[in-house]
């Protein structure tokens, strides 16, 4: 029997998870929580095999706290809008699994089984996008330019802040768009943010 803790702050989503997982043979939901503190208390009391945790769960450092409190508990993280950076960062920590809240119930069930067995459970689409981003192709100076551009600064403002000429800033922006495959500056900011480079 795989014992599960559901840590989800949205009542309707938590109810859906309870319905799906509670009906699965070999699964038993032993607790539920709507915030980090509740999740840590419920994990300490119930000692689940797997904790399903929404990445946006209110409270601080829930994954680290759960690992500290119940090290034998496998963590499967859910996200409403997963980005490649979010996937990489989460899986570099204590979590074994990462899935979208849009995942099919059958895939979630299989993911819980994999995490309970100590294996990784990642939606293939998320894994591919996380691997595709890889490490940043941007230089340190290009990242500086893009960070300031992300705040809506014009080329002249970026040049003033970084003590560069406007022409140099434009050259950096041009190389950034080329390296990221972006259509424009805004698109470059979005791509770099999604990949965790900013």
HELIX and SHEET records of a PDB file:
HELIX    1   1 UNK A   11  UNK A   22  1                                  12    
HELIX    2   2 UNK A   36  UNK A   46  1                                  11    
HELIX    3   3 UNK A   62  UNK A   69  1                                   8    
HELIX    4   4 UNK A   84  UNK A   92  1                                   9    
HELIX    5   5 UNK A  105  UNK A  116  1                                  12    
HELIX    6   6 UNK A  124  UNK A  133  1                                  10    
HELIX    7   7 UNK A  140  UNK A  150  1                                  11    
HELIX    8   8 UNK A  155  UNK A  162  1                                   8    
HELIX    9   9 UNK A  166  UNK A  180  1                                  15    
HELIX   10  10 UNK A  185  UNK A  194  1                                  10    
SHEET    1   A 6 UNK A  27  UNK A  33  0                                        
SHEET    2   A 6 UNK A   2  UNK A   7  1                                        
SHEET    3   A 6 UNK A  50  UNK A  54  1                                        
SHEET    4   A 6 UNK A  74  UNK A  79  1                                        
SHEET    5   A 6 UNK A  97  UNK A 100  1                                        
SHEET    6   A 6 UNK A 121  UNK A 122  1                                        
END                                                                             
